[in-house]
Amino acid sequence: MDRVYKRIEVVGISSTSFDDAVKKAVEKAASTLHNLAWFEVIEQHGRIDGGKVAEFQAVVKIAFKLDQ
C-alpha cells in the first residue's frame, strides 16, 4: 500500500521537563490532526528567570499520514 506523509514542526513548552514539553507538543497536534505516525525531537531549549530554569522548550517534528 502506498502512503504519503506530511511533516510539521511545533514547539512544546513545559514548566516541568523536556519530556513533558514533547508530550504536550504531540498531544496538542493530536487534538487538531489525525493519523499521527511519528515524532522527532529536533532541538531543546529553556528559559532562565532569576537564575533558575523557568521553562523547557522542545522543537518537535511530527508526521501524519495524508488521507487517501
C-alpha positions in Angstrom: 0.0 0.0 0.0 1.4 3.4 -0.9 1.4 6.1 1.8 2.2 9.8 1.8 3.1 11.7 5.0 3.2 15.4 5.8 5.7 16.7 8.5 5.1 19.8 10.6 7.2 21.4 13.2 5.8 22.5 16.6 7.3 23.8 19.9 6.1 22.3 23.1 6.6 24.3 26.4 6.5 23.0 29.9 7.5 24.3 33.3 8.3 20.7 34.4 10.6 19.0 31.9 11.7 18.5 28.3 9.8 15.2 28.3 6.6 17.0 29.3 7.2 19.6 26.6 7.5 16.9 24.0 4.3 15.2 25.3 2.4 18.5 25.2 3.5 19.2 21.6 2.3 15.7 20.4 -0.9 15.9 22.4 -1.8 19.3 21.0 -1.1 18.2 17.5 -3.2 15.1 18.0 -6.1 17.3 19.1 -6.2 19.1 15.7 -4.8 16.5 13.3 -5.4 12.8 12.7 -3.3 9.9 11.5 -0.2 10.9 13.5 2.6 8.5 12.8 5.9 9.5 14.4 7.8 12.4 16.0 11.4 13.5 16.2 12.8 15.9 18.8 14.9 18.4 16.8 16.0 20.9 19.5 15.7 21.5 23.2 15.9 25.0 24.7 15.0 26.6 28.0 14.3 29.9 29.6 16.0 31.1 32.7 14.3 33.5 35.1 16.0 34.7 38.3 18.9 32.2 37.9 16.5 29.3 37.8 15.1 27.2 34.9 11.7 28.7 34.2 10.6 26.6 31.3 11.6 23.8 29.0 11.0 24.1 25.2 11.1 21.2 22.8 11.1 21.7 19.0 9.4 18.6 17.6 8.8 17.4 14.0 5.6 15.4 13.8 4.5 13.4 10.8 1.0 12.4 9.9 -0.4 10.2 7.1 -2.4 12.1 4.4 -5.9 10.9 3.6 -6.2 8.8 0.5 
